[in-house]
């Protein structure tokens, strides 16, 4: 029998690790707020690396800030088996989204180390940078650079709402590594993840197996009308950008319902200009 067949992870240790990370950047209602490349994100990354080094893992960080914690195997020339996810969250994120995948991978490394098991190939835990995309859009930008879907210069130049670039923030928190993103091989990649939805709970199931990936497209729309006085401009002559935006929002919902149960659509961000209660909106940005 394979020497790993009877191994069992320590569920309490995994839970405690998740709760410890959750204390970094505490959010509302018991959740977390660790936007990518903020000081809170750096603190979470530092803690993850410390835990990995405590069990003898070597750490490599690429120039997109992706972290690879490696436990050697018998044949280190083989491409590693990699598991992980991300540590960044949404502004009102939960304690498990992404974090569970990272710390489940760490728990596997801890279990292998505690039982003195040497695997054939190396095993690694990975933390991908900015998977959420809540601070720097689009999402999955660093894993996208690794996979060759995005150019690195494009990714580095992306800015947040304050005009700070992803590249500059990587340098600021000390996580622009020396390794070229995508230069390290991956033999197999696994990611444990929470459902992020109500279906398993509704069906009283504890676990589900992924059978497909959800295609995702983001659109940035700017609607231009004409701002004018809300009290003196007749209704027939108005060019209200917010009314047009409202119609688009309604159509997004109706279109998603046509493709139920798997189709979904969301308008999650919107800004109205000039954003005055007594002025007809002349411009609306929405995603």
FENZIWO-V276427 format. One line per field, one symbol per residue. ss: DSSP state (@ for helix, = for strand, . for the rest). psi: psi as a letter, one per 40 degrees, with the letter a starting at -180 (. if undefined). A space follows every 10 residues. Layout:
ss: ???
psi: ???
This chain:
ss: .......... @@@@@@@@@@ @@...=.@@@ .=......@@ @@@@@@@@@@ @@@@...=== ==....==== =........= ======.... ..=.....@@ @@@@@@@@@@ @@@@...... ..======.. .......... @@@@@@.... .@@@@@@.=. ....=@@@@@ @@......=. .....===== ........@@ @@........ .......... ====.=..=. ....@@@.=. @@@@@@@@@@ @@@@@@@@.. .........= ===.....=. ..====.
psi: iieedeihih dddddddddd ddehfhaife aiggihfidd dddddddddd ddddeeiihh hieeehhhhh hiadgeeihi hhiabieiii dfiiedhddd dddddddddd ddddefhhid iihihihihf ddeddhiiif ddddddeedi idddddehia eeehiddddd ddeffgidhh heehihdihi hhiidfaedd ddefidiihh eiihhhhhhh hhhhbhhihd eehiddeigh dddddddddd ddddddddfi edhiihhehi hhhefheehh hehhhi.
